Amino acid sequence: SSSSCWATKLGYNCCSDPNTSVYYEDQDGQWGLENNNWCVIQKSSSSQVSCWSKALGFDCCSSCGPVYHTDNDGRWSVVDGKWCGLPSN
């Protein structure tokens, strides 16, 4: 509900879908788009791990594999022949 959405203090809404793709991240949190409007993605307490690579079109790795590449976005591995992002915590 909007009453528990801290983003309303900044003039934005929270995204209705907690699985909205992350398009931007700053000190306030993760931002997505709904109906061409910025919204804040509220994390549910049960999903502490953020899949940062989803915003880049890649799934997160299902297991902690070896790190094959590291860049400004994060750490990458390969599972079943496909690049995936290693969770960031």
N, C-alpha and C positions, 0 to 999 in steps of 0.2 A: 504494500500500500504506500501511497505517497507520504503518509505521515511518518513512516520510518525511513524515508529516502532522504539522506543528508544532502543530496544534490539539489533539492528544491531550494536550499539556501543560496545556491549559486545560480539559480534560475534555470535549472535543467530537471528533467525527469529521470527516474531510474528505468532501465530497460525492462520491459515486461517479461522477456525471456532471459533467464540467468545464463543461458548458453549462447547468447549473442556473440558474434565474432568481435574480437578486440581490434579496433582500428587505431587506437592511440592510448598511451599510458603515461601518466604523470604522477606527481606526488599526491594528488587527490584520489587517484584510482585508475581503473580501466574504463575506457569509453568505447561505446559502440554506436551504431546508427539504427534508428527505427523510423520509418516513414520520412527519411531524409533529415531527421533531427538527431543531434547528439543526445546520447543518454548514458547514464552511468550503469555499469554492469555490477550488480550486487552479488557478491559471492555468498553461497549458502555455507553454513558452518561445516557441513559434511564434506565439502569439496575444497580443501585447502590448497590442493595442487592446481596451478593454473597451466593450461595447455597453450603456451605462448605461440607455438608454431602453427596453430589452427589459423591465426590471422594471416599467415603466409601461405596457406594452402596445403600444409602438411599435418598429418596426425602426430600426436605425441606417442612416444615409444611406450609399449605396454610393459616393458621390463627395462631395467637399467643395464643397457649394453655398453660396449666400449665406446668411447668418444672418438669419432672419426674426424670431426671438424668442429672448430669453435669460431664464432664470429660475433659481431655486435648484437645479434639477436639472441644467441644462446649456444648451447652445446647440442651437437647433432650426432646421431647414430644411424645405423641401417638395420631394419628388421624385415625379413622376408623380401630382401632386395629393394626395399623402398626407404628413402630418407625419412627420418622422424626426429622430432625434437625431444630431448631429454627433459623431464620435468625439472623445474627450477628450485625445488627445495630439498 
